[in-house]
Amino acid sequence: MTGFFCAGNWKMNKTPEQAAQFVRQLKESATAEEQKHLVLLPTALIAYEVAQGLKGSGVAWGGQNCYFENSGAFTGESSPSLMKEMGAKFCLVGHSERRQIFAEPDDMLAKKTAALQNLGMIPIVCVGETQDDRRWNRTQEVIVRQTRLALASADPSKPIWLAYEPVWAIGTGQVATPEQVEEAHGILRKALKEWSAMTSDRIPILYGGSVKAENSASLAALNNVNGFLIGGASLAVDDLLKIYRNSQTVRS
Ligand code: PEP
């Protein structure tokens, strides 16, 4: 997969009917080429509708979370192998809402990352600093540590994506400045090089945090920004496509 990607994190939104309707509209509106650069991340209970609806299209989909075991006594968890069997190509790992609300620790995220890679799926590992981290100049330390720990058992020869999502920019409307984004993505690219000099340049680094149609072109133009992870603005087909299309105006 090459190019610029937009992944829509629907979080705990949409009914099965709304998901099916979204997918129908997306397939009608996005060209075949655009479809190859879009990923939908529905909540598990509507994954079936998304998987069925996307069959035969170029749009990929993935989970928002999974466990690192494929089956067993893990009440409430989602199996990565089942997700794969349903057609998922991706799964988020360590979204800040998982880290903060559900207290997911780094060692668990490393196991999830490795488990997904072992199944041939692509983990989208999310890292990002809090407002306090930034205020106290800890951004670099935090995002490099989160990256190293999440990748501790990962295989550099297998596909993996990274998403830089400053916690203070998620769902707040407060987007990071181009300077902040470029600096953080540069730091992450360097950390990836230290992890795997051979493959680091091929690992997409997405930016996430209040991406909208209005700011997508200026963010997409930055060095080391290879795509977006989009929450709120991915819930409507028109918004998602505008973001993708605006990003293309500065990249082609
Ligand atoms: C997210 O959920 O990953 C996200 C970036 O949300 P939003 O675009 O709404 O800030």
Boltz pocket constraint, residues with backbone or C-beta under 6 A from the ligand:
constraints:
  - pocket:
      binder: B
      contacts: [[A, 9], [A, 11], [A, 165], [A, 169], [A, 170], [A, 171], [A, 172], [A, 173], [A, 208], [A, 209], [A, 210], [A, 211], [A, 229], [A, 230], [A, 231], [A, 232], [A, 233]]
      max_distance: 6.0
